[in-house]
Amino acid sequence: MPRNMKRSNKNLPEVEIISYGKYTRWNSKSRDLPELEELTYEIKAELDVEFGMIVEIRHGKGRYLEYIIHHPPFKDKTGEIAPSFVGEYQIRSNPFQFFLGDTIWEPVNDKKGAWELIIKIDGKVLAQKKLLLN
């Protein structure tokens, strides 16, 4: 079945937010997830600080999750306001843990504000967390 098609299975996977807040630096090429440094909704906006959430997904192997990160308005390399970060990822095991987050980069001041992290499967929001960088 092409990944764009919705499955007829009405049973959505179970998703639990395991942790959220400030994390150790994450290597996206590694299978290891970052370690939680502080469980918090508020993160001090400093260069190279990693923040986000880790979720555990059960009964979702083979399906695709969609992720969205809404962020404060800041300009991209072309000088335009950067759109929300979006993407998809295939769930490869059961249970499956997934890190959704970002690292603060220069200039730091335009990254301050509310960041909303959302995970969807089949168009349904299954995990959502709002974090404040200040």
C-alpha positions as CSV (number, residue, x, y, z in Angstrom):
1,M,0.0,0.0,0.0
2,P,1.5,3.4,-0.9
3,R,2.4,5.4,2.2
4,N,0.1,8.3,1.2
5,M,-3.0,6.2,1.4
6,K,-4.9,6.0,4.7
7,R,-5.4,2.5,6.1
8,S,-8.8,1.3,6.7
9,N,-7.7,0.0,10.2
10,K,-9.7,2.2,12.6
11,N,-7.5,1.1,15.5
12,L,-4.9,3.8,16.0
13,P,-1.6,3.0,17.7
14,E,-1.2,4.0,21.3
15,V,1.1,7.0,21.9
16,E,2.5,8.0,25.3
17,I,4.6,11.0,26.0
18,I,7.6,9.6,28.0
19,S,9.4,12.9,28.6
20,Y,9.7,16.5,27.5
21,G,11.9,19.4,28.2
22,K,15.7,19.9,27.9
23,Y,17.9,17.0,26.6
24,T,21.5,16.2,25.9
25,R,22.8,16.9,22.4
26,W,21.2,14.5,19.9
27,N,22.9,12.9,17.0
28,S,20.1,12.3,14.5
29,K,22.2,9.7,12.7
30,S,22.4,7.6,15.8
31,R,19.7,5.1,17.0
32,D,20.2,6.4,20.5
33,L,17.8,9.0,21.7
34,P,19.0,12.0,23.7
35,E,18.9,11.8,27.5
36,L,16.5,14.0,29.5
37,E,18.4,16.6,31.5
38,E,15.3,18.5,32.8
39,L,11.6,17.7,32.7
40,T,10.1,21.1,32.1
41,Y,7.8,23.2,29.9
42,E,10.2,26.2,30.1
43,I,13.6,26.0,28.6
44,K,16.2,28.8,28.8
45,A,17.0,29.9,25.2
46,E,20.8,29.3,24.9
47,L,22.9,28.4,21.9
48,D,23.0,24.6,21.2
49,V,20.4,23.7,23.8
50,E,18.4,20.6,22.8
51,F,14.7,20.5,23.6
52,G,11.6,18.4,22.7
53,M,9.8,15.3,23.7
54,I,10.1,11.6,23.5
55,V,7.1,9.5,22.8
56,E,6.5,5.7,22.8
57,I,4.3,4.3,20.1
58,R,2.7,0.8,20.5
59,H,0.9,-1.2,17.9
60,G,2.1,1.0,15.0
61,K,4.9,-1.0,13.3
62,G,5.0,-0.3,9.6
63,R,2.8,2.8,9.8
64,Y,3.9,6.4,9.2
65,L,3.8,9.1,11.8
66,E,3.6,12.7,10.7
67,Y,5.3,15.4,12.8
68,I,4.9,19.1,13.0
69,I,6.8,21.7,14.9
70,H,5.2,25.1,15.1
71,H,7.7,27.7,16.2
72,P,8.0,31.5,16.7
73,P,8.3,33.5,13.6
74,F,11.9,33.7,12.5
75,K,13.5,34.2,9.1
76,D,15.1,31.5,7.0
77,K,18.2,31.8,4.9
78,T,16.3,33.7,2.2
79,G,14.9,36.3,4.6
80,E,11.4,34.8,4.5
81,I,9.5,33.7,7.6
82,A,10.3,30.1,8.1
83,P,7.3,27.7,7.8
84,S,6.5,25.1,10.5
85,F,8.8,22.1,10.3
86,V,7.0,19.0,9.0
87,G,7.9,15.5,8.0
88,E,7.1,11.8,8.3
89,Y,8.8,8.8,9.7
90,Q,8.1,5.1,9.5
91,I,7.6,3.3,12.7
92,R,10.0,0.4,12.6
93,S,9.4,-1.6,15.7
94,N,6.9,-2.3,18.4
95,P,7.1,-0.5,20.8
96,F,8.9,2.4,19.2
97,Q,10.4,5.5,20.8
98,F,10.7,8.7,18.9
99,F,12.3,12.0,19.7
100,L,10.7,15.2,18.3
101,G,12.6,18.4,19.0
102,D,15.2,20.9,17.9
103,T,18.4,22.6,18.9
104,I,18.7,26.3,19.4
105,W,20.9,28.0,16.8
106,E,22.0,31.6,16.1
107,P,20.5,34.1,16.4
108,V,19.0,32.8,19.7
109,N,16.6,35.7,20.3
110,D,14.3,35.0,17.4
111,K,13.8,31.4,18.7
112,K,12.3,32.6,22.0
113,G,8.6,31.9,22.4
114,A,6.2,29.0,22.2
115,W,7.1,25.8,20.2
116,E,4.3,23.3,19.7
117,L,5.3,19.7,18.9
118,I,2.7,17.5,17.3
119,I,2.6,13.8,16.3
120,K,-0.2,12.5,14.1
121,I,-1.0,9.1,12.6
122,D,-3.6,8.8,9.9
123,G,-4.4,12.5,10.4
124,K,-5.2,12.2,14.1
125,V,-3.2,14.1,16.7
126,L,-1.9,11.4,19.1
127,A,0.7,13.5,21.0
128,Q,1.0,17.3,21.5
129,K,3.2,19.3,23.8
130,K,3.9,23.1,23.9
131,L,7.3,24.2,25.2
132,L,8.3,27.8,26.0
133,L,11.8,29.0,25.2
134,N,12.7,32.1,27.2
